[in-house]
Amino acid sequence: MRARAGPVPNAPDPCPAEIPDDFNPSDAMLRWANATYPGLDLHFETDQFVRYWQAEGRRKKSWATAWQKWIADSHKRQAQDRSRASPRRESVTNARVAEGMRLAARFAETERQALPP
């Protein structure tokens, strides 16, 4: 199900511009993100968003809309990462020790059966 972003507080500028150095999501944008994607670290995501677009140097018509898309994409990536996480596996060392213990038990049983009663 696709989450609706809701209205962006500021209409897009007619001319694309680079991300402002002082870009910060509005209170309305933060409320939207918290309500739509609870649990996301919005401070971290915003910092990553600003750094990425400053490094890219590209222009956008609406940085508010781009931020909302970034938040939605981050939520999707986190959900995919959680679903791909494999169940906890036994360590290689534990598996080797367990196999050694089974082998020792087999040898002990074979030896016990070989001894006269």
Secondary structure, 3 states (H helix, E strand, C coil): CCCCCCCCCCCCCCCCEECCCCCCCCHHHHHHHHHHCCCCCHHHHHHHHHHHHHHHCCEECCHHHHHHHHHHHHHHHHHHHHHHCCCCCCCHHHHHHHHHHHHHHHHHHHHHHHCCC
